[in-house]
Amino acid sequence: MKFSSELAKLDCAVALDRLGGDEELLREVAKLFLEEYPSLMSEIRNAAICRDASALERAAHSMKGSVSNFGAEGVYRAAAALEQLGRAGQMTSVEDCIDKLAGALAHIHPALVELSES
């Protein structure tokens, strides 16, 4: 597998290790994540708008679990922070955390596209 500057945004070694070294499976997981994460972001944003802490916790937990396959620590930490806010029912600083998550996802998006097409 080639490691371009885009793929360097992900920890491909971690990702391959978590998937038993199966590069084809990694490509498929990347494709699935690219299809899934926009709806997870919508769920997170809707939960924030509705001030639904439980829905925020669930959606952020799903995002965290999905992105953990790629060793993308920035996205993982942002999703974990949102999950924690939802669990604690603290909805006041959610928008800033959502912005951080969206920014982290935008940062890795090109690498995931490249990975899914390799």
C-alpha positions as CSV (number, residue, x, y, z in Angstrom):
1,M,0.0,0.0,0.0
2,K,1.4,3.4,-0.9
3,F,1.6,6.0,1.8
4,S,1.1,9.4,0.2
5,S,0.9,12.7,2.0
6,E,-2.9,12.3,2.2
7,L,-2.7,8.8,3.7
8,A,-0.2,10.1,6.2
9,K,-3.1,11.9,7.9
10,L,-4.3,8.5,8.9
11,D,-2.3,6.0,10.9
12,C,-2.4,3.3,8.2
13,A,-0.2,1.0,10.3
14,V,-2.8,1.1,13.1
15,A,-5.6,0.7,10.7
16,L,-4.0,-2.4,9.0
17,D,-3.2,-3.9,12.4
18,R,-6.8,-3.5,13.6
19,L,-8.0,-5.2,10.4
20,G,-5.5,-8.1,10.5
21,G,-3.4,-6.6,7.7
22,D,-6.1,-7.0,5.2
23,E,-5.7,-4.1,2.8
24,E,-8.9,-4.9,0.8
25,L,-10.9,-4.9,4.0
26,L,-9.3,-1.5,4.9
27,R,-10.5,-0.1,1.6
28,E,-14.0,-1.4,2.2
29,V,-14.1,0.0,5.7
30,A,-13.0,3.4,4.4
31,K,-15.7,3.3,1.7
32,L,-18.3,2.5,4.3
33,F,-17.1,5.2,6.6
34,L,-17.2,7.8,3.8
35,E,-20.8,6.8,3.2
36,E,-21.8,6.7,6.8
37,Y,-20.1,9.7,8.5
38,P,-22.3,12.4,6.9
39,S,-25.4,10.9,8.4
40,L,-23.7,10.6,11.8
41,M,-22.7,14.2,11.6
42,S,-26.3,15.1,10.9
43,E,-27.4,13.1,13.9
44,I,-24.9,14.9,16.0
45,R,-26.0,18.3,14.8
46,N,-29.7,17.5,15.2
47,A,-29.0,16.3,18.7
48,A,-27.3,19.6,19.5
49,I,-30.2,21.6,18.0
50,C,-32.8,19.6,19.9
51,R,-30.6,19.6,23.1
52,D,-31.0,15.9,23.2
53,A,-28.0,14.7,25.3
54,S,-28.8,11.0,24.9
55,A,-28.9,11.2,21.1
56,L,-25.7,13.2,21.1
57,E,-24.0,10.6,23.2
58,R,-25.2,7.7,21.0
59,A,-24.2,9.4,17.7
60,A,-20.9,10.6,19.0
61,H,-20.2,7.1,20.3
62,S,-21.0,5.6,16.9
63,M,-18.7,8.1,15.2
64,K,-15.9,7.4,17.7
65,G,-16.2,3.7,17.1
66,S,-16.3,4.0,13.3
67,V,-13.3,6.3,13.1
68,S,-11.2,4.2,15.6
69,N,-10.5,1.8,12.7
70,F,-8.3,4.4,11.1
71,G,-6.1,5.6,13.9
72,A,-7.3,9.2,13.3
73,E,-6.7,10.5,16.7
74,G,-8.0,14.0,16.1
75,V,-11.4,12.8,15.0
76,Y,-11.5,10.1,17.7
77,R,-10.8,12.7,20.5
78,A,-13.4,15.1,19.1
79,A,-16.0,12.4,19.0
80,A,-15.1,11.2,22.5
81,A,-15.4,14.8,23.8
82,L,-18.9,15.0,22.3
83,E,-19.9,11.6,23.7
84,Q,-18.7,12.8,27.1
85,L,-20.7,16.0,26.9
86,G,-23.8,14.0,26.0
87,R,-23.3,11.6,28.8
88,A,-22.9,14.4,31.3
89,G,-25.9,16.3,29.8
90,Q,-23.7,19.4,29.2
91,M,-25.1,20.9,26.0
92,T,-23.7,24.4,26.4
93,S,-20.3,23.9,24.6
94,V,-21.5,21.4,22.1
95,E,-21.3,23.7,19.0
96,D,-17.5,24.3,19.5
97,C,-16.9,20.5,19.8
98,I,-19.0,19.8,16.7
99,D,-16.9,22.4,14.8
100,K,-13.7,20.6,16.0
101,L,-15.1,17.3,14.9
102,A,-16.2,18.6,11.5
103,G,-12.7,20.1,11.0
104,A,-11.0,16.9,11.9
105,L,-13.2,15.0,9.5
106,A,-12.4,17.4,6.8
107,H,-8.7,16.9,7.5
108,I,-8.9,13.2,7.0
109,H,-11.6,13.1,4.2
110,P,-9.1,13.3,1.3
111,A,-7.0,10.5,2.8
112,L,-10.1,8.3,3.2
113,V,-11.1,8.9,-0.4
114,E,-7.6,8.0,-1.6
115,L,-7.6,4.9,0.6
116,S,-11.0,3.8,-0.6
117,E,-9.9,4.2,-4.3
118,S,-6.5,2.6,-4.0
